[in-house]
C-alpha cells in the first residue's frame, strides 16, 4: 500500500505570496491532518478533515486554510506569506478507528524569503 | 501552555545499552499515548502506542510504560542500535481531539 504522498517536497516563496500544498492519504484513509514543524517547537496541529468536513482546527491565523476532496485528498493554503511561515508542513492520514495512529508523509519544506 | 513535555532535548547512549526517553503530560483527559521516530528529511514514523487502561506495552525492542498518577510515560529501547539514532516524539490525545506532540528528544546511539 502506498504511503502518504505530499507535493511538492520543497517550495520557496516570497513574503506576501500565497502557497498551496497537496496531500494524498493512504488508500482507504478518510481522515487527514496537517501539522507545522518548526525548529524547537515540535509539531503544531493545523487542522483535521474527515469526509470533506473540518473536524478540528488548531490555533493558527485565518491565513491558514485547508480542504478535503471527495477522494480524501487534501490541500492546505497559506495566504499572505510571512517569514515565520517557513517550516516543514506535514500531512498525516489515519483510518476511522478511534485509536488508530497517524501515518505521516515526508512533508513539504516551505521557505519564505 | 505545553500539554506534552519532553524535557530532555537530547540523549546519548552506547550501542547495546538501554535508551530511556521520557515524557510528561498535564491533561488528565488524555487516554491514548504514542511514540514516533523521525529521521532527517522524512516524516515521523509511528513506533508504539499505549491506552490509558494499560501501564505497559511491548513491541520487540521497544517498550512503553505509562504512570497515570504521575502523568508520565517513558519509552525503553533495548538493546539500542546505531539505526535508532533519530528524534523521538511523544504524543497524546483525548476523545475527539487531535494528537498533541512534545518537542522531541534527539537520541544518538554511539557505536
gemmi code that builds the backbone of each chain (N, CA, C; Angstrom):
import gemmi

chains = {
    "A": [
        ("UNK", (0.856, -1.195, 0.000), (0.000, 0.000, 0.000), (0.882, 1.233, 0.000)),
        ("UNK", (0.610, 2.173, -0.882), (1.405, 3.390, -0.929), (1.151, 4.210, 0.335)),
        ("UNK", (2.202, 4.943, 0.761), (2.083, 5.769, 1.947), (1.449, 7.110, 1.615)),
        ("UNK", (1.540, 8.012, 2.574), (1.022, 9.366, 2.386), (1.984, 10.130, 1.471)),
        ("UNK", (1.445, 10.741, 0.452), (2.266, 11.466, -0.521), (1.995, 12.958, -0.438)),
        ("UNK", (3.074, 13.727, -0.280), (2.936, 15.180, -0.240), (3.713, 15.805, -1.383)),
        ("UNK", (3.085, 16.789, -2.009), (3.767, 17.532, -3.068), (3.519, 19.020, -2.899)),
        ("UNK", (4.508, 19.859, -3.271), (5.870, 19.470, -3.633), (6.701, 19.154, -2.388)),
        ("UNK", (7.899, 18.671, -2.524), (8.771, 18.416, -1.376), (9.403, 19.704, -0.869)),
        ("UNK", (9.732, 20.586, -1.774), (10.373, 21.848, -1.407), (9.706, 22.994, -2.158)),
        ("UNK", (9.645, 24.140, -1.491), (8.981, 25.308, -2.060), (9.656, 26.556, -1.515)),
        ("UNK", (9.955, 27.499, -2.404), (10.487, 28.789, -1.969), (9.546, 29.869, -2.470)),
        ("UNK", (9.075, 30.675, -1.536), (8.153, 31.757, -1.875), (8.653, 33.048, -1.242)),
        ("UNK", (8.112, 34.163, -1.706), (8.459, 35.448, -1.098), (7.298, 35.940, -0.249)),
        ("UNK", (7.618, 36.822, 0.673), (6.606, 37.393, 1.566), (5.446, 37.976, 0.778)),
        ("UNK", (4.248, 37.758, 1.255), (3.077, 38.316, 0.610), (2.423, 37.373, -0.399)),
        ("UNK", (3.182, 36.402, -0.876), (2.604, 35.446, -1.825), (1.721, 34.437, -1.091)),
        ("UNK", (1.059, 33.595, -1.862), (0.288, 32.519, -1.266), (0.812, 31.191, -1.796)),
        ("UNK", (0.486, 30.117, -1.088), (1.002, 28.814, -1.463), (-0.063, 27.752, -1.198)),
        ("UNK", (-0.067, 26.720, -2.035), (-0.970, 25.585, -1.852), (-0.143, 24.305, -1.798)),
        ("UNK", (-0.374, 23.532, -0.745), (0.326, 22.265, -0.562), (-0.681, 21.133, -0.729)),
        ("UNK", (-0.215, 20.013, -1.264), (-1.120, 18.919, -1.567), (-0.753, 17.652, -0.812)),
        ("UNK", (-1.765, 16.848, -0.507), (-1.554, 15.617, 0.249), (-2.493, 14.535, -0.259)),
        ("UNK", (-1.934, 13.367, -0.568), (-2.740, 12.201, -0.903), (-2.600, 11.181, 0.208)),
        ("UNK", (-3.691, 10.843, 0.887), (-3.589, 9.924, 2.031), (-3.423, 8.484, 1.585)),
        ("UNK", (-3.167, 7.625, 2.553), (-3.135, 6.189, 2.292), (-4.514, 5.759, 1.810)),
        ("UNK", (-4.541, 4.879, 0.826), (-5.797, 4.431, 0.265), (-6.710, 3.868, 1.355)),
        ("UNK", (-7.938, 4.354, 1.379), (-8.892, 3.885, 2.386), (-8.960, 4.754, 3.626)),
        ("UNK", (-7.976, 5.620, 3.819), (-7.986, 6.526, 4.974), (-8.828, 7.755, 4.651)),
        ("UNK", (-9.772, 8.053, 5.524), (-10.647, 9.179, 5.270), (-10.319, 10.393, 6.129)),
        ("UNK", (-9.438, 10.224, 7.087), (-9.059, 11.332, 7.965), (-7.679, 11.842, 7.560)),
        ("UNK", (-7.582, 13.147, 7.364), (-6.312, 13.786, 7.019), (-6.064, 14.936, 7.981)),
        ("UNK", (-4.853, 14.966, 8.540), (-4.465, 16.048, 9.460), (-3.235, 16.743, 8.916)),
        ("UNK", (-3.096, 18.013, 9.261), (-1.932, 18.804, 8.872), (-1.252, 19.334, 10.135)),
        ("UNK", (0.090, 19.281, 10.113), (0.890, 19.792, 11.214), (1.998, 20.671, 10.657)),
        ("UNK", (2.411, 21.662, 11.443), (3.556, 22.500, 11.114), (4.683, 22.169, 12.079)),
        ("UNK", (5.875, 21.928, 11.524), (7.033, 21.695, 12.385), (8.062, 22.783, 12.163)),
        ("UNK", (8.418, 23.464, 13.231), (9.491, 24.453, 13.192), (10.534, 24.067, 14.232)),
        ("UNK", (11.794, 24.511, 14.039), (12.853, 24.147, 14.988), (12.494, 24.559, 16.416)),
        ("UNK", (12.595, 23.622, 17.323), (12.343, 23.935, 18.728), (10.886, 23.974, 19.134)),
        ("UNK", (9.967, 23.821, 18.189), (8.538, 23.908, 18.522), (7.791, 22.599, 18.351)),
        ("UNK", (8.449, 21.574, 17.922), (7.742, 20.309, 17.748), (6.727, 20.402, 16.632)),
        ("UNK", (5.698, 19.585, 16.723), (4.657, 19.550, 15.702), (3.427, 20.286, 16.234)),
        ("UNK", (3.035, 21.320, 15.517), (1.861, 22.105, 15.905), (0.690, 21.754, 14.983)),
        ("UNK", (-0.440, 21.405, 15.591), (-1.606, 20.976, 14.832), (-2.249, 22.146, 14.096)),
        ("UNK", (-2.522, 21.931, 12.820), (-3.191, 22.944, 11.996), (-4.677, 22.643, 11.866)),
        ("UNK", (-5.019, 21.541, 11.223), (-6.419, 21.134, 11.095), (-6.521, 19.663, 10.732)),
        ("UNK", (-7.743, 19.137, 10.922), (-8.063, 17.767, 10.576), (-9.349, 17.754, 9.769)),
        ("UNK", (-9.336, 16.934, 8.729), (-10.522, 16.757, 7.896), (-10.931, 15.298, 7.896)),
        ("UNK", (-12.236, 15.091, 7.861), (-12.779, 13.734, 7.759), (-13.975, 13.814, 6.832)),
        ("UNK", (-13.952, 13.022, 5.781), (-15.049, 13.009, 4.808), (-15.446, 14.427, 4.388)),
        ("UNK", (-14.447, 15.201, 4.008), (-14.602, 16.549, 3.436), (-15.027, 17.607, 4.458)),
        ("UNK", (-15.138, 17.239, 5.729), (-15.552, 18.188, 6.759), (-14.395, 18.458, 7.712)),
        ("UNK", (-14.211, 19.726, 8.049), (-13.163, 20.050, 9.020), (-13.649, 19.637, 10.406)),
        ("UNK", (-12.868, 18.776, 11.053), (-13.301, 18.232, 12.330), (-12.650, 18.959, 13.503)),
        ("UNK", (-11.426, 19.398, 13.304), (-10.714, 20.123, 14.346), (-9.861, 21.190, 13.690)),
        ("UNK", (-9.600, 22.267, 14.433), (-8.749, 23.332, 13.925), (-7.820, 23.773, 15.033)),
        ("UNK", (-6.554, 23.971, 14.692), (-5.565, 24.424, 15.655), (-5.568, 25.932, 15.787)),
        ("UNK", (-4.633, 26.411, 16.591), (-4.575, 27.833, 16.904), (-3.663, 28.580, 15.922)),
        ("UNK", (-4.095, 28.658, 14.695), (-3.359, 29.364, 13.646), (-4.249, 30.453, 13.060)),
        ("UNK", (-3.627, 31.525, 12.529), (-4.448, 32.609, 11.958), (-5.230, 32.154, 10.739)),
        ("UNK", (-6.224, 32.955, 10.361), (-7.097, 32.615, 9.249), (-6.394, 32.529, 7.900)),
        ("UNK", (-5.122, 32.991, 7.860), (-4.369, 32.864, 6.605), (-4.123, 31.393, 6.240)),
        ("UNK", (-4.245, 30.543, 7.232), (-4.062, 29.107, 7.008), (-5.435, 28.479, 6.806)),
        ("UNK", (-5.605, 27.806, 5.685), (-6.882, 27.160, 5.422), (-6.630, 25.825, 4.738)),
        ("UNK", (-7.638, 25.011, 4.721), (-7.493, 23.711, 4.091), (-8.809, 23.238, 3.539)),
        ("UNK", (-8.735, 22.122, 2.837), (-9.953, 21.485, 2.365), (-9.652, 20.033, 2.044)),
        ("UNK", (-10.702, 19.256, 1.953), (-10.564, 17.849, 1.580), (-11.557, 17.546, 0.482)),
        ("UNK", (-11.119, 16.754, -0.457), (-11.952, 16.409, -1.604), (-12.641, 15.064, -1.381)),
        ("UNK", (-13.547, 14.738, -2.279), (-14.335, 13.511, -2.122), (-13.469, 12.256, -2.196)),
        ("UNK", (-12.287, 12.352, -2.809), (-11.397, 11.184, -2.867), (-10.418, 11.169, -1.693)),
        ("UNK", (-10.685, 11.997, -0.679), (-9.910, 12.123, 0.565), (-8.612, 12.902, 0.407)),
        ("UNK", (-8.227, 13.218, -0.816), (-7.048, 14.076, -0.991), (-7.293, 15.423, -0.326)),
        ("UNK", (-6.219, 16.038, 0.144), (-6.392, 17.295, 0.876), (-5.389, 18.336, 0.385)),
        ("UNK", (-5.762, 19.575, 0.520), (-4.853, 20.693, 0.238), (-4.887, 21.650, 1.416)),
        ("UNK", (-3.757, 22.300, 1.647), (-3.772, 23.423, 2.581), (-3.198, 24.642, 1.874)),
        ("UNK", (-3.717, 25.775, 2.228), (-3.346, 27.028, 1.589), (-2.892, 28.011, 2.655)),
        ("UNK", (-1.815, 28.722, 2.350), (-1.381, 29.804, 3.236), (-1.333, 31.069, 2.389)),
        ("UNK", (-2.079, 32.070, 2.791), (-2.094, 33.320, 2.036), (-1.225, 34.364, 2.740)),
        ("UNK", (-0.856, 35.384, 2.001), (-0.062, 36.500, 2.534), (1.084, 35.980, 3.399)),
        ("UNK", (1.962, 35.228, 2.777), (3.040, 34.554, 3.493), (3.910, 35.519, 4.286)),
        ("UNK", (4.308, 35.052, 5.472), (5.227, 35.788, 6.333), (6.485, 34.951, 6.521)),
        ("UNK", (7.584, 35.633, 6.920), (8.845, 34.917, 7.107), (8.680, 33.771, 8.114)),
        ("UNK", (7.869, 33.996, 9.144), (7.660, 32.998, 10.191), (6.899, 31.768, 9.733)),
        ("UNK", (6.384, 31.792, 8.512), (5.671, 30.617, 7.994), (6.643, 29.572, 7.454)),
        ("UNK", (7.913, 29.924, 7.392), (8.922, 28.954, 6.944), (8.937, 27.774, 7.910)),
        ("UNK", (8.706, 26.590, 7.376), (8.562, 25.415, 8.232), (8.439, 24.176, 7.367)),
        ("UNK", (8.424, 23.036, 8.038), (8.097, 21.765, 7.399), (6.610, 21.521, 7.657)),
        ("UNK", (5.844, 21.344, 6.598), (4.409, 21.087, 6.738), (4.163, 19.611, 6.489)),
        ("UNK", (3.601, 18.975, 7.485), (3.401, 17.531, 7.454), (1.922, 17.196, 7.357)),
        ("UNK", (1.633, 16.272, 6.486), (0.279, 15.748, 6.343), (0.274, 14.323, 6.888)),
        ("UNK", (-0.815, 13.931, 7.504), (-0.927, 12.578, 8.038), (-2.331, 12.065, 7.804)),
        ("UNK", (-2.441, 10.778, 7.612), (-3.770, 10.196, 7.457), (-3.939, 9.033, 8.425)),
        ("UNK", (-5.167, 8.689, 8.696), (-5.445, 7.510, 9.504), (-6.810, 6.964, 9.118)),
        ("UNK", (-7.061, 5.710, 9.516), (-8.378, 5.162, 9.226), (-9.359, 5.675, 10.266)),
        ("UNK", (-10.575, 5.262, 10.223), (-11.600, 5.869, 11.048), (-11.689, 5.357, 12.470)),
        ("UNK", (-10.860, 4.352, 12.832), (-10.974, 3.779, 14.172), (-10.503, 4.777, 15.215)),
        ("UNK", (-11.066, 4.672, 16.410), (-10.851, 5.632, 17.492), (-9.370, 5.837, 17.781)),
        ("UNK", (-8.612, 4.820, 18.014), (-7.204, 4.964, 18.417), (-6.234, 4.492, 17.345)),
        ("UNK", (-6.571, 4.742, 16.097), (-5.625, 4.390, 15.048), (-4.554, 5.470, 14.962)),
        ("UNK", (-3.302, 5.089, 14.742), (-2.227, 6.079, 14.707), (-2.244, 6.893, 13.425)),
        ("UNK", (-1.654, 8.071, 13.486), (-1.440, 8.880, 12.293), (-0.254, 8.316, 11.518)),
        ("UNK", (-0.380, 8.314, 10.193), (0.720, 7.933, 9.309), (1.095, 9.175, 8.512)),
        ("UNK", (2.341, 9.593, 8.646), (2.791, 10.852, 8.070), (3.433, 10.691, 6.703)),
        ("UNK", (3.289, 11.741, 5.895), (4.086, 11.874, 4.691), (5.446, 12.471, 5.030)),
        ("UNK", (6.272, 12.681, 4.001), (7.609, 13.216, 4.238), (7.643, 14.745, 4.305)),
        ("UNK", (6.500, 15.357, 4.103), (6.414, 16.792, 4.338), (6.758, 17.646, 3.131)),
        ("UNK", (6.365, 18.898, 3.224), (6.761, 19.940, 2.271), (7.550, 20.985, 3.041)),
        ("UNK", (8.780, 21.215, 2.608), (9.622, 22.227, 3.244), (9.376, 23.551, 2.563)),
        ("UNK", (8.734, 24.476, 3.278), (8.422, 25.799, 2.744), (9.413, 26.819, 3.292)),
        ("UNK", (10.034, 27.552, 2.395), (10.925, 28.642, 2.788), (10.357, 29.935, 2.255)),
        ("UNK", (10.165, 30.897, 3.144), (9.639, 32.213, 2.758), (10.772, 33.227, 2.885)),
        ("UNK", (11.054, 33.926, 1.774), (12.163, 34.894, 1.784), (11.643, 36.326, 1.640)),
    ],
    "B": [
        ("UNK", (0.829, 27.107, 26.581), (0.745, 26.071, 27.616), (1.002, 24.701, 26.984)),
        ("UNK", (2.175, 24.130, 27.332), (2.543, 22.862, 26.716), (1.884, 21.716, 27.459)),
        ("UNK", (1.061, 20.946, 26.781), (0.374, 19.842, 27.435), (1.218, 18.571, 27.448)),
        ("UNK", (2.156, 18.465, 26.520), (3.040, 17.306, 26.439), (4.475, 17.824, 26.441)),
        ("UNK", (5.248, 17.362, 27.412), (6.599, 17.895, 27.567), (7.643, 16.789, 27.501)),
        ("UNK", (8.649, 17.034, 26.702), (9.813, 16.175, 26.675), (10.979, 17.054, 27.138)),
        ("UNK", (11.369, 16.875, 28.361), (12.295, 17.822, 28.989), (13.750, 17.634, 28.595)),
        ("UNK", (14.072, 16.510, 27.971), (15.451, 16.296, 27.535), (15.530, 16.502, 26.032)),
        ("UNK", (16.176, 17.574, 25.575), (16.282, 17.794, 24.124), (17.147, 16.740, 23.441)),
        ("UNK", (18.099, 16.166, 24.198), (18.984, 15.189, 23.572), (19.420, 14.140, 24.585)),
        ("UNK", (19.857, 12.998, 24.020), (20.290, 11.865, 24.845), (21.313, 11.082, 24.038)),
        ("UNK", (22.414, 10.715, 24.686), (23.433, 9.869, 24.034), (23.555, 8.563, 24.798)),
        ("UNK", (23.598, 7.460, 24.053), (23.646, 6.135, 24.671), (24.633, 5.269, 23.888)),
        ("UNK", (25.316, 4.402, 24.586), (26.212, 3.461, 23.920), (25.416, 2.345, 23.257)),
        ("UNK", (25.901, 1.918, 22.115), (25.279, 0.795, 21.421), (25.180, -0.410, 22.356)),
        ("UNK", (24.021, -1.087, 22.332), (23.833, -2.260, 23.171), (23.222, -1.970, 24.529)),
        ("UNK", (23.292, -0.689, 24.961), (22.729, -0.338, 26.267), (21.257, 0.061, 26.109)),
        ("UNK", (20.615, 0.354, 27.218), (19.213, 0.765, 27.197), (19.096, 2.267, 26.973)),
        ("UNK", (18.155, 2.657, 26.123), (17.799, 4.073, 25.954), (16.457, 4.281, 26.642)),
        ("UNK", (16.362, 5.319, 27.457), (15.107, 5.649, 28.122), (14.737, 7.083, 27.783)),
        ("UNK", (13.626, 7.236, 27.090), (13.142, 8.563, 26.723), (11.888, 8.858, 27.536)),
        ("UNK", (11.824, 10.055, 28.086), (10.752, 10.402, 28.998), (9.814, 11.462, 28.450)),
        ("UNK", (8.592, 11.445, 28.964), (7.562, 12.372, 28.504), (6.599, 12.621, 29.663)),
        ("UNK", (6.248, 13.862, 29.884), (5.263, 14.224, 30.908), (4.088, 14.934, 30.254)),
        ("UNK", (2.911, 14.766, 30.825), (1.752, 15.454, 30.273), (0.944, 16.092, 31.401)),
        ("UNK", (0.148, 17.069, 31.053), (-0.596, 17.792, 32.079), (-2.108, 17.566, 31.988)),
        ("UNK", (-2.584, 17.141, 30.818), (-4.024, 16.998, 30.619), (-4.498, 15.621, 31.096)),
        ("UNK", (-5.269, 15.585, 32.147), (-5.714, 14.304, 32.702), (-6.765, 13.619, 31.821)),
        ("UNK", (-7.240, 14.320, 30.786), (-8.211, 13.712, 29.876), (-7.533, 12.864, 28.794)),
        ("UNK", (-6.224, 12.991, 28.656), (-5.518, 12.176, 27.664), (-5.707, 10.701, 27.998)),
        ("UNK", (-6.057, 9.905, 26.985), (-6.257, 8.486, 27.232), (-5.537, 7.603, 26.220)),
        ("UNK", (-4.779, 8.213, 25.337), (-4.089, 7.439, 24.303), (-2.762, 8.129, 24.049)),
        ("UNK", (-1.684, 7.323, 24.075), (-0.340, 7.885, 24.003), (0.463, 7.132, 22.949)),
        ("UNK", (1.293, 7.882, 22.212), (2.064, 7.261, 21.138), (3.481, 7.797, 21.156)),
        ("UNK", (4.375, 7.018, 20.555), (5.742, 7.462, 20.283), (5.994, 7.364, 18.787)),
        ("UNK", (6.646, 8.415, 18.266), (7.038, 8.458, 16.868), (8.541, 8.673, 16.791)),
        ("UNK", (9.115, 8.180, 15.715), (10.535, 8.367, 15.441), (10.657, 9.154, 14.139)),
        ("UNK", (11.600, 10.087, 14.106), (11.754, 10.892, 12.895), (13.232, 10.987, 12.496)),
        ("UNK", (13.500, 10.577, 11.249), (14.814, 10.782, 10.649), (14.788, 12.090, 9.866)),
        ("UNK", (15.962, 12.714, 9.655), (16.015, 13.932, 8.853), (15.409, 13.720, 7.469)),
        ("UNK", (14.709, 14.706, 6.974), (14.134, 14.710, 5.621), (13.043, 13.656, 5.439)),
        ("UNK", (12.546, 13.084, 6.540), (11.431, 12.145, 6.455), (10.344, 12.570, 7.434)),
        ("UNK", (9.128, 12.082, 7.205), (8.073, 12.331, 8.173), (8.203, 11.420, 9.375)),
        ("UNK", (7.543, 11.756, 10.487), (7.577, 10.882, 11.667), (6.969, 9.520, 11.346)),
        ("UNK", (7.551, 8.498, 11.951), (7.069, 7.127, 11.773), (6.524, 6.617, 13.091)),
        ("UNK", (5.324, 6.059, 13.067), (4.713, 5.519, 14.273), (5.535, 4.350, 14.805)),
        ("UNK", (5.795, 4.357, 16.125), (6.571, 3.299, 16.757), (5.703, 2.381, 17.598)),
        ("UNK", (5.063, 2.955, 18.591), (4.339, 2.153, 19.563), (3.336, 3.056, 20.271)),
        ("UNK", (2.255, 2.454, 20.756), (1.235, 3.239, 21.460), (0.796, 2.505, 22.715)),
        ("UNK", (0.062, 3.248, 23.562), (-0.488, 2.640, 24.769), (-1.773, 3.363, 25.136)),
        ("UNK", (-2.758, 2.577, 25.530), (-4.014, 3.131, 26.012), (-3.924, 3.343, 27.518)),
        ("UNK", (-4.723, 4.263, 28.029), (-4.655, 4.575, 29.457), (-5.144, 3.430, 30.350)),
        ("UNK", (-5.740, 2.400, 29.757), (-6.180, 1.267, 30.580), (-5.031, 0.302, 30.851)),
        ("UNK", (-3.892, 0.541, 30.202), (-2.718, -0.305, 30.411), (-1.603, 0.509, 31.058)),
        ("UNK", (-0.611, -0.197, 31.608), (0.552, 0.527, 32.113), (1.840, 0.120, 31.389)),
        ("UNK", (1.718, -0.822, 30.468), (2.899, -1.262, 29.735), (2.473, -1.848, 28.402)),
        ("UNK", (3.264, -1.555, 27.363), (3.055, -2.191, 26.072), (4.408, -2.435, 25.436)),
        ("UNK", (4.564, -3.641, 24.896), (5.870, -4.049, 24.398), (5.769, -4.444, 22.930)),
        ("UNK", (6.796, -4.070, 22.149), (6.856, -4.473, 20.751), (8.320, -4.639, 20.379)),
        ("UNK", (8.794, -5.871, 20.455), (10.192, -6.121, 20.132), (11.120, -5.423, 21.099)),
        ("UNK", (12.017, -4.598, 20.566), (12.981, -3.892, 21.417), (12.372, -2.664, 22.121)),
        ("UNK", (11.147, -2.339, 21.770), (10.524, -1.111, 22.282), (9.448, -1.429, 23.317)),
        ("UNK", (9.519, -0.745, 24.447), (8.504, -0.880, 25.495), (8.104, 0.509, 25.961)),
        ("UNK", (6.812, 0.722, 26.061), (6.320, 1.992, 26.594), (5.666, 1.718, 27.950)),
        ("UNK", (5.997, 2.570, 28.915), (5.442, 2.480, 30.254), (4.616, 3.739, 30.521)),
        ("UNK", (3.457, 3.536, 31.142), (2.588, 4.663, 31.470), (2.319, 4.686, 32.967)),
        ("UNK", (2.582, 5.819, 33.586), (2.286, 6.025, 35.001), (1.256, 7.149, 35.082)),
        ("UNK", (-0.018, 6.769, 35.182), (-1.094, 7.763, 35.110), (-1.089, 8.696, 36.312)),
        ("UNK", (-0.762, 8.180, 37.472), (-0.789, 9.035, 38.667), (0.268, 10.128, 38.575)),
        ("UNK", (1.385, 9.805, 37.938), (2.455, 10.796, 37.777), (2.326, 11.556, 36.472)),
        ("UNK", (1.374, 11.172, 35.625), (1.216, 11.753, 34.284), (2.562, 11.685, 33.542)),
        ("UNK", (3.089, 10.505, 33.481), (4.416, 10.304, 32.910), (4.429, 9.038, 32.072)),
        ("UNK", (5.081, 9.127, 30.920), (5.329, 7.906, 30.172), (6.771, 7.880, 29.703)),
        ("UNK", (7.236, 6.675, 29.445), (8.615, 6.524, 29.000), (8.683, 5.460, 27.917)),
        ("UNK", (9.690, 5.621, 27.069), (9.975, 4.649, 26.011), (11.341, 4.044, 26.298)),
        ("UNK", (11.377, 2.712, 26.382), (12.626, 1.997, 26.597), (13.000, 1.274, 25.302)),
        ("UNK", (14.255, 1.422, 24.905), (14.760, 0.725, 23.728), (15.924, -0.147, 24.189)),
        ("UNK", (15.727, -1.473, 24.044), (16.758, -2.403, 24.499), (16.921, -3.547, 23.485)),
        ("UNK", (18.136, -3.837, 22.993), (19.315, -3.001, 23.129), (19.291, -1.874, 22.096)),
        ("UNK", (19.935, -0.790, 22.387), (19.983, 0.333, 21.449), (20.940, 0.013, 20.301)),
        ("UNK", (20.552, 0.470, 19.108), (21.362, 0.230, 17.911), (21.641, 1.569, 17.223)),
        ("UNK", (22.724, 1.667, 16.467), (23.021, 2.931, 15.786), (21.869, 3.424, 14.911)),
        ("UNK", (21.128, 2.514, 14.303), (19.989, 2.896, 13.467), (18.839, 3.513, 14.233)),
        ("UNK", (18.901, 3.436, 15.571), (17.867, 4.064, 16.401), (18.112, 5.565, 16.563)),
        ("UNK", (19.249, 6.042, 16.126), (19.563, 7.471, 16.236), (18.565, 8.273, 15.404)),
        ("UNK", (17.797, 9.098, 16.068), (16.706, 9.849, 15.427), (16.124, 10.795, 16.470)),
        ("UNK", (15.131, 11.566, 16.061), (14.375, 12.382, 17.013), (13.102, 11.616, 17.363)),
        ("UNK", (12.825, 11.501, 18.659), (11.661, 10.776, 19.131), (10.635, 11.759, 19.693)),
        ("UNK", (9.401, 11.618, 19.215), (8.310, 12.467, 19.673), (7.307, 11.651, 20.464)),
        ("UNK", (6.906, 12.202, 21.571), (5.818, 11.661, 22.366), (4.552, 12.411, 21.959)),
        ("UNK", (3.407, 11.722, 21.920), (2.152, 12.368, 21.547), (1.023, 11.800, 22.387)),
        ("UNK", (-0.024, 12.597, 22.560), (-1.159, 12.165, 23.372), (-2.444, 12.745, 22.822)),
        ("UNK", (-3.550, 12.053, 23.102), (-4.840, 12.578, 22.677), (-5.932, 12.166, 23.666)),
        ("UNK", (-7.018, 12.908, 23.623), (-8.234, 12.562, 24.351), (-9.339, 12.409, 23.315)),
        ("UNK", (-10.460, 11.813, 23.676), (-11.509, 11.542, 22.682), (-11.915, 12.779, 21.894)),
        ("UNK", (-11.909, 12.648, 20.568), (-12.362, 13.725, 19.696), (-11.384, 14.857, 19.495)),
        ("UNK", (-10.188, 14.738, 20.052), (-9.226, 15.831, 19.904), (-8.017, 15.347, 19.118)),
        ("UNK", (-7.300, 16.279, 18.473), (-6.132, 15.862, 17.686), (-4.963, 15.475, 18.579)),
        ("UNK", (-4.022, 14.767, 17.986), (-2.807, 14.407, 18.701), (-2.012, 15.661, 19.054)),
        ("UNK", (-1.543, 15.698, 20.306), (-0.688, 16.781, 20.767), (0.709, 16.202, 20.937)),
        ("UNK", (1.688, 16.857, 20.339), (3.053, 16.343, 20.346), (3.954, 17.131, 21.295)),
        ("UNK", (4.939, 16.429, 21.834), (6.025, 17.091, 22.533), (7.010, 17.650, 21.525)),
        ("UNK", (8.056, 18.321, 22.023), (9.020, 18.957, 21.123), (10.103, 18.015, 20.657)),
        ("UNK", (10.135, 16.818, 21.192), (11.070, 15.817, 20.704), (12.344, 15.703, 21.516)),
        ("UNK", (12.935, 14.508, 21.475), (14.245, 14.233, 22.083), (15.119, 13.606, 21.007)),
        ("UNK", (16.293, 14.187, 20.808), (17.225, 13.635, 19.817), (18.072, 12.556, 20.483)),
        ("UNK", (17.920, 11.325, 20.009), (18.695, 10.194, 20.537), (19.878, 9.913, 19.625)),
        ("UNK", (21.053, 9.828, 20.223), (22.266, 9.433, 19.479), (22.781, 8.143, 20.093)),
        ("UNK", (22.859, 7.106, 19.287), (23.401, 5.832, 19.747), (24.809, 5.700, 19.187)),
        ("UNK", (25.761, 5.615, 20.112), (27.175, 5.650, 19.727), (27.712, 4.233, 19.649)),
        ("UNK", (28.317, 3.923, 18.504), (28.874, 2.575, 18.312), (30.152, 2.371, 19.107)),
    ],
}
model = gemmi.Model(1)
for chain_id, residues in chains.items():
    chain = gemmi.Chain(chain_id)
    for i, (resn, *xyz) in enumerate(residues, 1):
        res = gemmi.Residue()
        res.name, res.seqid = resn, gemmi.SeqId(i, " ")
        for name, pos in zip(("N", "CA", "C"), xyz):
            atom = gemmi.Atom()
            atom.name, atom.element = name, gemmi.Element(name[0])
            atom.pos, atom.b_iso = gemmi.Position(*pos), 0.0
            res.add_atom(atom)
        chain.add_residue(res)
    model.add_chain(chain)
structure = gemmi.Structure()
structure.add_model(model)
structure.setup_entities()
